[in-house]
Amino acid sequence: MGFSFIQISDTHIFSDNRNVYNTSPLASLEYAVDDIKSKFPAIDFIIHTGDISGLKGEQEDYLVFNEVISKFKTPIQYLPGNHDPDPDVFKKRLSNTIISSINAYWEFTKDEILFVGLDSSTDKIDTDQLIWLQNILEKNKSRRTLLFLHHHVLPVGAHWIDVQILKNNLELLNLIDRYDNIGYIVHGHLHMEKEILFRNKVYLSVPSLCFQSSDKFQTFSLDDSKPGYRVFEIQGDVIKTQVRRLSV
């Protein structure tokens, strides 16, 4: 029968509705919500891959975010980013979640496909999570698996962002390389769309719903492309994905 879901990321909502590099994160999120509801009314769920808050994870930022995102009746699952530093605030602030957990990392299954989310808000995947992840993967070797986190795991070739890569990326890579059933590693953080095939796995990033950045220069630079989100359509063994850019 199949199902579909959407990834959004890096909303960077400030409670004072400030602009960031001439972009209004709040207006962008509002536009995205309306666009998703209009174009994809039948999606099964949404995954937000972190940096919900503008900068420091202020509780007020999440309250403003909730006002907008509550227009969805669709279930949403969240991961914290490096700008969501307070785990207590993060876990208490958001509604419509698919599952509740004492941790910010999680797993659930939809139509025999395993979804795993990792908490990289401290810029690394801690030892407890790696042990937990290995246990989950061992129990689900026969299930197609999609892995989600905030940080990028592979370098993209631009110094300014690659110094912000997942700090223990080699540990994570060495672990997931043991499992051929992991097909996709999906993340945010870059504020750009990327697709990298590495060791028979696809690494995907999504545009930010804030400003867009570029990997064409070694120092930080902006890109003039529009904010966007990623759509996944799963039919049997076939996974199709595309990025939809907003006209905001």
N, C-alpha and C positions, 0 to 999 in steps of 0.2 A: 504493500500500500504506500509506504514512503512517508516522509515528513520533511519539514523545513524549519530552519532556525536562523537567527540573525546575530552577528557579533557587532557590538559597539564598543568603543574604547576612548579613553583620554578625553572625557567630557570637561574636566577642569572647571567645575562650577564654583564661582565665587558668590557669596551671599549678597555682596554689594553690586552684583551685575556689572562688574568692570569689563572693559575690553582688554584683550591680550593680543598684542601685535595686530591691532586693527581688526580683530575678530571678536564677536560677541559669543562666548561659549553658551550662554543661556539661550540666545536666539537660535543658535545652531542646533542645540538639543531640542528645542521646541519644534523647529522645522523638521528635524529627523523623526521625532515622534509622529508628527502629522503625516510625513511621507511614508513611513513604515505602515501606519494604520491604513493609509489609502492604497498603497501599492501591494502590500503583503498582509491582507487581513486574516489569512488562514495560517500564519506561522504558528509553530507549536511552542516555541520559547525563545528567549533572548539571553545571550551571555555577554556580560560587561567585563572586559579584561583590565579594569583598573584605572587609577587616577580619576576617580569620580570627583574628588575635591579639587579646588583650585590650586592649592599650594601646600597647606599645612594640616589638612584634615580637620578643619573647624566644623563643629557640630552644625552650625548654621548653614554651611555649604550643603550638607546632606539634606537638610530640611527643604532647602530651595530645590535641590535635585528631585526629591520625592514629590514635590508639588507638580512637577512636570511629568515625571515618569509614571505617576499614578494614573495618568490618562490611559495607560495600557491595562487591559484585563489579562494580557499574556503573562505567564510566569517568567520571572527573570532570575538568573543566577549571577552572582557577583564574585569578582576577585579583587583584592586590594592591590594598588600600585604603590610606587615609592612616595606618592603624594597622598596616600591614605595610611599614615603612620601609626595611628592609634587603634589597636585591634578592638578595644572595648567600644569605642565610638562607632567603628566600622560595622561591627556585628549587630549593633542595636539600631542602626539608623535607617535600614532599607527594608522595603516591603515587597510583597509578591514573589518572594524567593521560592525556588523549586524545592529546596531542602533546607533545613536548619541544621547547623552544626556548631559544636563548641569551638571548632577551628574555622579559619577562613579558607582552608582547602577542603575539597569535597570530591565525591564521585556519585554518579547516577547512571542508570541504563535506560535507553530508549530504543525499543524495537531491536534488542540484542546488540546494540552498539553502546560501547562504554565511553562515557564522558568523564574526564578527570581534570580537576582544576587545582593548581598549585599556588601557594602564597609566596610571592617573591618580593613582598613589600620591604624587606630588609636588604634587598639587592642580591639575595641568595636563597637557595632552597636548603633549609636547615636539615640536620641529620635525622631528626624525628620524621620529617616529611619524606625524606628519601627512603627510610625504612618502611614507612606507611605505603609509599608509592610502589616499592618493590613487592610488598605483600599483595597489594591490589592487582598488580600486573601478573603475578604468579597465579592468582585465582582466576584470571580472565584471559588466559592465553588463546582461547578459541574465539574471543570477541574482537571485532574491529574496534579500534580505540582511537579517540581524538584527545589530545592533551592540550590544556589551556594554561597560560600564565601571563603575567604582565610583561616581563622583560624579554628582550631578544636573546636567543641562545647562540646564534651564529653571528659573527661580525659581518657588517655590510660594507666595510671599506672606507668609512668616514671616521676620522679620529675622534671628533667631538662627541659622537654618539656611541662609538665602540668602547670608549672608556666607561660608559654606563651600561655595558653588557652585564648579563647575569654573572656574578662573581665566580660562582662555582659551576660554570657551564660545562666544563669537561666532566665533572662528576655526573651531571644529569645526562650528558650525551653518552657516556660509558654505560649508564644504566639502561637507557631506552634503546640503545643499539642492540640489546639482547633480545628485543621483542619485535618480531617482524609484523605483528598485528597492529602496531602503532603506525598509522599512516600519515597523520597530520599533527603538527605542533603549531598551535595558533596563539598569537600574542598581539600586544599593542606596543606602547612605549615609544616607538619610532616616530609617530605622527606621519607615517607615510605607508604607502602600499608596497609590499614586497612579496615575492614568491621565490623561494630557494629550494631546489632539490638537492638533498645531501644524504648519502647512504640510504637511498631508496625511501626516504621520508620527505614530506613536503612541509616546509616551514613558511607560514603565512603571517603577514602583519596586515593591519587595517588602517586606513586613514583615521586621523583624530577627528573628533567632533569639536575641535578647537582649531588652532592654527596648524598649518602643514609645514613640515620641514623637509630639507633636501639632503641627500647623501652625495651630492655632486662636488662638494667642497670639503676640505679637511677641518674647517672652522664652521661654527654654527651658521646656518643660512636658512632663510625661509623659502618655501615653494608656493607658487601662486595657484596651485590646484585647490579645488573645493573640498570641504569636509565630506566625509562619507562613512558608509558602514558596509559590512560584508554579509552576503546572503549565501546560505548553504542549503542545497536541496539534495536529499538522500533518497535514492530509490534502489532497494536491494543492495547490491554490491557497488553501485555507482554513486560517487559523491561529486556533485557539481558545485562550484562556488564562483561568485563574481562580486566585485565591488560596485556599489551604486553611489555615485557622487551627487551631492545636493546642489541645487541651483541657488542656494541662499546667498 
